[in-house]
Amino acid sequence: MEKTKGTEKAEGINRAQFLAGAAAFGVAAAVLPSRPAAAAGRGLRHRGVVYTVGEGETPGTAWSAARMRKDIRAIRDELHADTVDVTGDGVERLTATAAEAAERGLHVWLQPTLADAPQRDILEHMAECGRFAERLRRQGASVDFSLGCEFWLFVPGIVPGATVMERVQNMLNGDFDPVQMQRRLDRFTAKAAAVGRSVSHGSLSYAAAQDDEVDWRLFDVVGIDYYSYFRHHGDYVRELKKYQRWGKPVAITEFGTCTYKGAPEAGGMGWNVVDYDKGEIKGDLVRSERTQAAYLVDLLSVFESMGLYAAMAFEFVTPDAPHRADNPRYDLDMASYSITKTVKDRPDDPRSGWHWEPKEAFHALARQYGRCAHPQ
């Protein structure tokens, strides 16, 4: 996967590894106001997938405009998605991808995520993308602008630590003040919302971890990165209903699981099965594309039943986690949330070219998305 969703990959560890969010760190959830949720009809309004742009770990996995254009066509024509969540960093990469998606008639969820940069740079990066979202909107495209993802993790100055990895470690060790962290998070979120409103006049959102405390009055759409696991659908519904108390549309900005038996039960920590020093899978995992596909379809049925605004599966492709059919120990795709598998032409060559192939999860989502796009 490209660097930490913008730089979502740090020291060989990718964005999917930080999805546990505040839930893993014991940060208290907000007490939401007791307001009735807006009436929701049956079915989702938007169904899609997360598409991450970024520099990549190697020249072979770097962002490519030609590859992106093919991927966007596949998202529309093969996955039958109507929405693409364009995320990562690099204004040119983000805007080129968003423009391609809009040109192909897809709904665009544009979500810049610049990590480990000064706050003023993050806000300017955000503003540039917001201005582009506004241009797309004025040209008639269907666009939601999301200010970013889990600010406490990616934005320096909220949690101690100069890098994502340092902040994660400080959170895990309890080396932070939760009250001070929340105050800093609130201040930055308010600044970001003000920047978003100043440059874009369409729908505004933000992608929060499940237990983040967010003042959703600042936004038009409640955005949640969702990685829960329950045995019964009713438990999902009960958990998700708390986000509807704001009386605003709810978007599932990420949902998914990894590609081995038992991954859904691990929730947002499903990634934690790789020894990155050795570049190999820990333990004796059993690859299971069926497990991944079943979890995605189950969650999608929950979101549909609740009439949520949008749901975007995480993620389309993870080029830095290649599949090895010949050697399960090095099948890093098992720890990937991607609905496609990256296959390298020369598995042992870091400079090798690669292509993606659909997993069972891709086909399962394509069937569901296709039925909704073309009901019988």
VMD Tcl script that draws the C-alpha trace (Angstrom):
set ca {
  {0.00 0.00 0.00}
  {1.14 3.54 -0.64}
  {2.70 5.48 2.16}
  {0.49 6.16 5.10}
  {-2.66 7.07 3.26}
  {-0.84 9.89 2.06}
  {2.12 8.82 3.96}
  {0.06 6.05 5.42}
  {2.90 3.66 5.25}
  {5.73 4.25 7.68}
  {8.70 1.95 8.14}
  {6.99 -0.83 6.22}
  {3.71 -0.62 8.12}
  {0.65 0.46 6.21}
  {-2.56 2.36 6.87}
  {-4.56 -0.77 7.54}
  {-2.40 -1.35 10.58}
  {-3.67 1.73 12.35}
  {-7.35 1.09 11.84}
  {-7.99 -0.02 15.38}
  {-8.11 3.68 16.19}
  {-9.07 4.97 19.59}
  {-10.87 1.74 20.39}
  {-7.52 0.00 20.80}
  {-6.29 2.73 23.09}
  {-9.26 3.01 25.45}
  {-10.21 6.59 24.57}
  {-13.78 7.21 25.74}
  {-16.52 7.68 23.17}
  {-18.59 10.83 23.08}
  {-21.94 11.09 24.79}
  {-24.01 12.08 21.81}
  {-27.00 14.36 22.05}
  {-30.33 12.59 22.24}
  {-31.78 13.66 18.90}
  {-33.86 11.60 16.53}
  {-32.04 10.34 13.47}
  {-33.09 11.54 10.08}
  {-35.53 9.16 8.48}
  {-33.67 6.68 6.32}
  {-35.03 4.75 3.41}
  {-34.05 1.21 2.60}
  {-30.73 0.72 0.88}
  {-27.53 2.68 0.59}
  {-27.34 5.79 -1.54}
  {-23.69 5.22 -2.53}
  {-21.71 1.97 -2.76}
  {-18.01 2.03 -3.47}
  {-14.41 1.34 -2.67}
  {-11.40 3.17 -1.24}
  {-8.70 3.99 -3.77}
  {-5.41 5.11 -2.20}
  {-2.93 7.30 -4.03}
  {0.63 7.87 -2.84}
  {4.28 7.57 -3.71}
  {4.55 3.85 -3.05}
  {7.41 2.02 -1.40}
  {9.34 1.41 -4.62}
  {9.28 2.76 -8.18}
  {7.38 -0.38 -9.12}
  {4.54 0.36 -6.69}
  {4.45 4.12 -7.19}
  {1.28 5.84 -8.35}
  {0.79 5.74 -12.11}
  {-1.70 7.86 -14.03}
  {-2.13 5.19 -16.69}
  {-2.71 2.46 -14.11}
  {-5.10 4.72 -12.19}
  {-7.24 5.31 -15.27}
  {-7.54 1.56 -15.87}
  {-8.39 0.98 -12.22}
  {-11.13 3.62 -12.21}
  {-12.70 2.00 -15.27}
  {-12.54 -1.38 -13.52}
  {-14.17 0.07 -10.42}
  {-17.06 1.30 -12.54}
  {-17.40 -1.47 -15.13}
  {-16.27 -4.61 -13.28}
  {-16.90 -3.83 -9.61}
  {-20.12 -1.95 -10.51}
  {-19.40 0.62 -7.80}
  {-20.98 4.05 -8.10}
  {-18.53 5.73 -5.71}
  {-14.77 5.94 -5.26}
  {-13.12 7.23 -2.09}
  {-10.00 8.97 -3.41}
  {-7.56 9.22 -0.53}
  {-3.88 9.66 0.19}
  {-1.56 12.60 -0.29}
  {-0.18 14.63 -3.16}
  {-2.56 17.21 -4.59}
  {-1.79 16.29 -8.20}
  {-2.38 12.58 -7.60}
  {-5.57 13.20 -5.66}
  {-7.07 15.69 -8.10}
  {-6.14 13.68 -11.19}
  {-7.80 10.59 -9.72}
  {-10.88 12.52 -8.58}
  {-11.22 14.10 -12.03}
  {-10.99 10.71 -13.73}
  {-13.64 9.26 -11.43}
  {-15.95 12.21 -12.03}
  {-15.44 11.99 -15.78}
  {-16.44 8.33 -15.62}
  {-19.68 9.30 -13.89}
  {-18.74 8.06 -10.44}
  {-19.64 9.80 -7.21}
  {-16.40 11.17 -5.74}
  {-15.54 11.06 -2.05}
  {-12.37 13.16 -2.03}
  {-10.36 12.69 1.16}
  {-6.82 14.12 1.36}
  {-4.71 12.59 4.11}
  {-1.28 14.14 4.56}
  {0.60 12.70 7.54}
  {3.54 13.84 9.65}
  {3.68 17.36 8.20}
  {3.28 20.68 10.03}
  {-0.36 21.48 10.74}
  {-0.28 24.54 8.47}
  {0.92 22.33 5.58}
  {-1.81 19.79 6.25}
  {-4.43 22.53 6.25}
  {-3.11 24.00 2.98}
  {-3.01 20.54 1.37}
  {-6.60 20.14 2.53}
  {-7.58 23.55 1.14}
  {-6.12 22.86 -2.29}
  {-8.07 19.63 -2.55}
  {-11.21 21.36 -1.29}
  {-10.93 24.00 -4.00}
  {-10.72 21.24 -6.58}
  {-13.73 19.47 -5.10}
  {-15.65 22.73 -5.41}
  {-14.64 23.07 -9.08}
  {-15.84 19.54 -9.77}
  {-19.11 20.25 -7.98}
  {-19.70 23.43 -9.99}
  {-19.08 21.46 -13.17}
  {-21.91 19.13 -12.21}
  {-20.00 16.25 -10.62}
  {-21.35 14.43 -7.58}
  {-18.81 15.12 -4.82}
  {-18.42 14.80 -1.06}
  {-15.35 16.50 0.42}
  {-13.85 14.81 3.48}
  {-11.25 16.76 5.44}
  {-9.14 13.72 6.24}
  {-8.88 10.72 8.46}
  {-8.35 10.22 12.20}
  {-6.52 13.49 12.89}
  {-5.20 12.37 16.29}
  {-3.16 9.73 14.45}
  {-1.92 11.54 11.36}
  {-1.61 15.17 12.49}
  {1.40 16.05 14.70}
  {0.72 18.04 17.85}
  {-2.42 16.23 19.03}
  {-0.76 13.12 20.48}
  {2.94 13.22 21.48}
  {5.25 11.96 18.74}
  {6.77 13.35 15.55}
  {5.65 10.44 13.35}
  {2.65 8.16 13.04}
  {4.69 5.31 14.49}
  {5.77 7.34 17.50}
  {2.21 8.49 18.17}
  {0.91 4.93 17.91}
  {3.51 3.73 20.39}
  {2.78 6.56 22.81}
  {-0.93 5.76 22.66}
  {-0.30 2.06 23.24}
  {2.00 2.86 26.17}
  {-0.45 5.35 27.66}
  {2.09 8.15 27.28}
  {-0.45 10.86 26.60}
  {-3.02 12.97 28.42}
  {-6.51 12.02 27.12}
  {-8.06 15.32 28.19}
  {-5.34 17.39 26.55}
  {-5.44 15.18 23.47}
  {-9.18 15.75 23.09}
  {-8.81 19.52 23.46}
  {-6.10 19.58 20.79}
  {-8.14 17.31 18.54}
  {-11.19 19.53 18.92}
  {-9.16 22.65 18.09}
  {-7.63 21.14 14.96}
  {-10.94 19.66 13.81}
  {-12.60 23.07 14.15}
  {-9.78 24.71 12.17}
  {-10.04 22.04 9.49}
  {-13.83 22.45 9.24}
  {-13.42 26.21 8.87}
  {-10.89 25.67 6.06}
  {-13.22 23.20 4.38}
  {-16.18 25.58 4.54}
  {-14.06 28.43 3.16}
  {-13.09 26.60 -0.03}
  {-15.92 24.16 -0.68}
  {-19.66 24.77 -0.54}
  {-20.79 21.19 -1.08}
  {-21.18 18.36 1.41}
  {-18.45 18.28 4.08}
  {-17.36 15.25 6.10}
  {-14.49 13.64 8.00}
  {-13.45 10.00 8.54}
  {-13.29 9.22 12.26}
  {-12.31 6.06 14.09}
  {-15.25 4.29 15.69}
  {-14.75 5.61 19.19}
  {-13.50 9.08 18.31}
  {-15.19 11.98 20.04}
  {-16.21 14.36 17.25}
  {-18.47 17.40 17.17}
  {-20.50 16.32 14.16}
  {-22.35 19.64 14.15}
  {-19.37 20.88 12.11}
  {-20.13 18.48 9.27}
  {-22.90 17.52 6.88}
  {-22.13 13.78 6.85}
  {-20.95 11.59 9.74}
  {-18.01 9.50 8.48}
  {-16.88 6.35 10.32}
  {-14.05 3.88 9.65}
  {-15.85 0.70 10.76}
  {-14.14 -2.61 11.63}
  {-16.36 -4.29 14.23}
  {-17.13 -7.98 14.33}
  {-20.30 -9.49 15.73}
  {-22.01 -12.83 15.18}
  {-25.45 -11.28 14.82}
  {-26.61 -8.49 12.53}
  {-28.64 -6.91 15.29}
  {-25.46 -6.12 17.23}
  {-24.07 -4.19 14.27}
  {-27.31 -2.24 13.99}
  {-27.31 -1.36 17.68}
  {-23.72 -0.14 17.49}
  {-24.22 1.87 14.32}
  {-27.41 3.56 15.50}
  {-25.43 5.81 17.85}
  {-23.99 7.60 14.82}
  {-27.49 8.40 13.59}
  {-28.33 10.38 16.72}
  {-26.94 13.51 15.10}
  {-29.77 13.46 12.58}
  {-27.30 13.48 9.69}
  {-26.43 11.01 6.93}
  {-23.93 8.36 7.99}
  {-21.15 7.18 5.66}
  {-19.01 4.12 6.33}
  {-15.75 5.53 5.05}
  {-13.91 2.22 5.42}
  {-14.99 -1.35 6.10}
  {-13.26 -4.62 5.44}
  {-11.06 -7.41 6.72}
  {-7.95 -9.34 5.82}
  {-7.68 -12.55 3.82}
  {-7.29 -15.41 6.28}
  {-9.47 -17.48 8.57}
  {-10.19 -15.62 11.78}
  {-9.40 -12.17 10.38}
  {-12.89 -10.67 10.98}
  {-12.71 -11.56 14.67}
  {-9.49 -9.53 14.90}
  {-11.40 -6.44 13.79}
  {-9.16 -3.48 13.02}
  {-6.11 -5.41 14.22}
  {-6.28 -8.07 11.51}
  {-3.13 -6.68 9.93}
  {-0.99 -7.64 12.94}
  {0.21 -10.94 11.50}
  {3.37 -9.84 9.69}
  {6.97 -9.81 10.89}
  {8.13 -6.75 8.95}
  {11.78 -7.29 9.83}
  {11.66 -10.62 8.02}
  {8.93 -9.70 5.55}
  {6.91 -12.80 6.33}
  {3.64 -13.95 7.89}
  {3.75 -14.88 11.56}
  {2.23 -18.19 12.66}
  {0.37 -20.72 10.56}
  {-2.40 -18.69 9.00}
  {-4.81 -20.25 6.53}
  {-5.53 -18.07 3.52}
  {-9.26 -17.62 3.00}
  {-10.66 -15.33 0.36}
  {-14.07 -16.74 1.23}
  {-13.79 -15.44 4.81}
  {-13.02 -11.94 3.57}
  {-15.83 -12.00 1.01}
  {-18.44 -13.26 3.49}
  {-17.59 -10.55 6.02}
  {-17.87 -7.79 3.44}
  {-21.21 -9.03 2.16}
  {-22.57 -9.42 5.71}
  {-21.62 -5.86 6.63}
  {-22.97 -4.51 3.37}
  {-26.34 -6.10 4.10}
  {-26.37 -4.35 7.49}
  {-25.60 -0.98 5.93}
  {-28.26 -1.54 3.28}
  {-30.86 -2.48 5.88}
  {-30.18 0.73 7.80}
  {-30.39 2.97 4.73}
  {-27.01 4.56 5.38}
  {-25.70 7.26 3.08}
  {-22.61 5.48 1.75}
  {-20.25 2.55 2.31}
  {-16.75 2.27 0.85}
  {-14.89 -1.05 1.11}
  {-11.25 -0.79 2.15}
  {-9.52 -1.02 -0.30}
  {-9.18 -1.59 -4.04}
  {-5.51 -2.57 -4.32}
  {-2.47 -2.83 -2.04}
  {0.58 -3.08 -4.32}
  {3.05 -3.27 -1.41}
  {1.48 -6.49 -0.05}
  {1.99 -9.01 -2.88}
  {0.36 -12.43 -3.07}
  {2.57 -15.53 -3.16}
  {0.65 -18.64 -4.16}
  {3.86 -20.67 -4.07}
  {4.89 -19.76 -0.52}
  {2.26 -18.96 2.15}
  {4.93 -17.69 4.54}
  {5.55 -14.77 2.18}
  {1.95 -14.28 1.09}
  {1.68 -10.75 2.51}
  {-1.68 -10.35 0.79}
  {-3.15 -12.38 3.64}
  {-2.55 -9.31 5.85}
  {-4.06 -7.00 3.24}
  {-7.57 -5.54 3.29}
  {-7.52 -5.24 -0.49}
  {-10.32 -6.79 -2.57}
  {-7.75 -7.54 -5.27}
  {-4.45 -9.41 -4.97}
  {-1.19 -7.94 -6.23}
  {0.78 -10.44 -8.32}
  {4.39 -9.60 -9.18}
  {5.94 -10.73 -12.46}
  {9.13 -11.64 -10.56}
  {8.18 -12.36 -6.95}
  {11.67 -11.90 -5.47}
  {12.54 -8.71 -7.35}
  {11.45 -5.47 -5.58}
  {11.66 -3.66 -8.94}
  {9.32 -6.14 -10.62}
  {6.25 -5.09 -12.49}
  {2.90 -6.31 -11.19}
  {-0.78 -6.59 -11.91}
  {-3.84 -7.15 -9.79}
  {-6.32 -9.99 -9.93}
  {-9.79 -9.97 -8.32}
  {-10.30 -11.86 -5.08}
  {-13.55 -13.53 -4.08}
  {-14.37 -10.32 -2.19}
  {-14.21 -8.36 -5.45}
  {-16.62 -10.74 -7.15}
  {-18.96 -10.82 -4.14}
  {-19.14 -7.02 -3.96}
  {-19.54 -6.79 -7.72}
  {-22.61 -9.04 -7.55}
  {-24.14 -6.98 -4.75}
  {-23.31 -3.62 -6.31}
  {-24.50 -4.82 -9.70}
  {-27.88 -5.92 -8.32}
  {-28.39 -2.50 -6.78}
  {-27.35 -0.70 -9.95}
  {-29.57 -2.92 -12.11}
  {-32.42 -4.20 -9.91}
  {-34.49 -7.04 -11.30}
}
mol new
graphics top color blue
foreach p $ca { graphics top sphere $p radius 0.5 }
foreach p [lrange $ca 0 end-1] q [lrange $ca 1 end] { graphics top cylinder $p $q radius 0.2 }
display resetview
